[in-house]
Amino acid sequence: MREGHTVLVGMDEVGRGALAGPVSVGVVAIDPTCRSAPQGVKDSKLLTQQARERLAPRIKRWALGWGVGHAWPAEIDAIGIMAALRLAGQRALTQLAVTPDLIVLDGNHDWLTDPRSEGLLALAEDAAPPQTPVRTMIKADMTCSSVAAASVLAKVTRDDHMISIAPEHPAYSWELNKGYAAPEHQEALRALGACVHHRRSWNITGTTDRDLSVPPEAREMNQA
C-alpha cells in the first residue's frame, strides 16, 4: 500500500499434494480500511483444525472480500496440477466483488499467470485470465496477513468438502486425512483401488510407497 496499491489480494493454495479431492485456492482482499488482521492469523498448516474454524468467520468479517476456488480431480488429470492451480485461483478471483491492484502470491513461482496456461484454461467457462499484476513472496503465508488468511479459508473450505464426501467412500478415512497420503488412505487404495474422487493420472495405487508414484509433496501430510 505504501507503493500506491489500494486493494491488495492475498492468495494461497492447499491440496496440491493430496491424492484425492480438489486443489483449492483462497483469496482475501484488503484495503486501507481493513485494520489489523484477526489475532492468530497465520499459515493454516501451523494452526489446529479448531483454531482454523474459529478464525474463518472472523477473517470473512475483517476482509474487504474473499473467495475459495477449486479445481477438481478430473480437471487435474486433464490439464495437470500447475494449470489446475491457475484454474482454481482464477475461479477464486471471480468471487470477489472488488478489483485488486495487486495479487500477493505465496512462494517464488507465479503459477497464476504462467503463459503456458494459455489454451488449457479455455476448457473451463468460469475461468478468465487475470489482468492484475502478481507479486510472489517467499513465506508470504508467514509474513502477509491477507495471504495467511487466504490459506486458512482455503484449508477450512477444502477440509469441509473432504469431510462431506467421506461417507461416500468410508474406507479411505477422508474425515481424518482429507485426501492426503496417510497410511490408512494408502492401505485402502491398495485394497480397493481409486475412486472417482482420486487423481487417477498420478498412478496412486500400488503395493509400496514407491509404487504409489505420487509427487513428493503428497507425502508431506499437510492435514494437521
N, C-alpha and C positions, 0 to 999 in steps of 0.2 A: 504493500500500500504506500510505503514511503517513495516508491518508484513511480507512483501515479496510477497504479491499478486500483480500481474501486471495488469491483466484485471479483472475489477470488473463489476458485473451486478446488478443494482438496479431493483427490481421487486415490483409491486403493482397492486391491483385489484380494479375494480369498477363494480357495478351492482349486487353484492352479494344479496342485499335485494330487488331488483326490482321484480315486479310481472310479467313483460313481457320483452322480449328481452334477449340477451345473458349476461352471466357473462364474463367480459373482463379483461385480464391481460396484462399490459405493461411491457416491459423490455428496459433498457437503459444501454449499455456497455460503460465504460470509461477506459482509461489507463493514464499513466503519461503525455502523450502528450495533453490530454484534460485539458485545463486550467480552470479558474473559470466558473461555470455554468452561463447561461444567467441570467441577473438580473431579479429578481422577481419570479424565480422558487420556488415553494412551493407546499404543499399539494393541489391537484386540488380542494378540497372542499372549500378552502379558497379564491379561485380566481373566478372572474366573467367569464361568458362564453366568453366574448370578450377578456379578458386577456389570457385565455387558448388558444384561437385560434391564438392570436398574438405570444404566446410563442412556439407553436408547431413547426413551421418551424425552429425557432432558435434552439430549442432543437435538432432537427434532424441534423442540420449542426454542432452542438457542439459535439454530441456523436460520439463515435467510431462505434457504431451500435445500432439499435433499432428495436423493433417489438411489435406488439399487436396481441395476440391470443384470440379466443373466444370459449366458449362452449355454444351451442345453447339450447333453451328451451327443445326440445325433449331429448337432452343428459342429461340435468339437471334432467328431470323427470326419465330417465332411471337409472342413477348412483348416484344421489344425489348431493347436492350443493358442498360438500367438494371435492369429486372426480372430479366434473366438474371444480372446481378451478384448480386442478392439471392438468387437461387436457388442459385448456386454457393456463396455464403457460408454459407447455411443448410445445404447439404449438407456443407460442411467442418465446421461445428459439430457435426453429428450424429456425427462420427467421434471426438469427444472422449469420454473416459470420466469426465471431471470436469465439474462445473457451475461456470461462471465467475461471478464477482461483477460484472465489468466487461469490456466489449469496447472496445479502443482501435483506432480505425479511421483509417487514413492519409487526410489531406485535410480539407476543410472541409464535406463533404456526407455526411450519414448515409444512404447508399444501402441500407444493410442493413434499416432499419426504416421506410422510406418508406411512408406509409399508402396510396399509390397502388398498392402491390403487392397489396393485398387482392383476392382473387378470381383474380388472374393466376397466383399460385404454386400454387393448388389443382390446376393441371394436372399437377403432379409429386407423386406419392405420398410420395416420400422427403424432402420439404421441410416444415418446420414453422416458423411464425413465431417468432423468438427472443424470449424473455422477459427476457433480460439487458439492463441499461442499456448504451447505446453512447455513447462519447465520441469525437468527432472531434478530430484533432490534425494541423495542417499540418506537413508534413515529418516525420511520425512515423517514417517509414522511415529517417530520418537520426538521430533522437534517442531512439528507443524500441527497445530490443534485441529485444523479442518481435515487434514489427511488422517490423523488418528481417529477422528470422529467418523470419517467415511469408512475406515477399517472396522470400527465397532458395528456400524449399521449393516455393512455387508455381511459380517460374520453372524450377527443375530438373525438376519433375514435368511441367509443360506442354511444355518442350523435349523431354524424353524421349518424350512422346506424339507430337509432331510428327515427330521422327526415326524413330519406329517405323512411321508411316504413309507416310513419304516414298517408299518403294519402290513403293507402290500407284500413285503419280502422279509419276514421276521428273521430268517436265518442269518442275514448279513449284519444284523445288530446296528443299523444306521443310527438308531436313537443314542447309541454310545459313541460310535466312531465317526459319524457324519460323512461316511463315504471314503474316508482315508484308509491307508493300508495297515490297519490294526490287525493283530493276529487272528481275532475271531472273524474278521472280514475276509482275510486271505484263506482261512480254513474253509469257510463257506463257499468261496469261489472255487477251491479245489474240488469240493464235493459236488457242487451244483452247477458250476459254470456261471457265466454272466447273464444278467437280465437286461431289460430294455433301458434301465437307468445307468448302466455301466458304459464306460468309454471303450467300445469294442476295438477300436483301431489301435489300442495300446497293448493288445495281446496280454491281457491281465490274468489269464488263467494259467495254471502250471502246478508243478509239484514242489517247487522250492522258490525262495525269494528271487533267485537268479532267473528261474524260468518265467517269473511274472513279467519280466522285461518292462518295467514301468520306469518313468523318469526318476532321477534321484530325489527330486523334491517330493515325490509321492510318499517317500518313507520318512518325511520329517514329522509326521504325526501332528499336524497343526490343528488339533481339535481340542486343545486344553480349555 
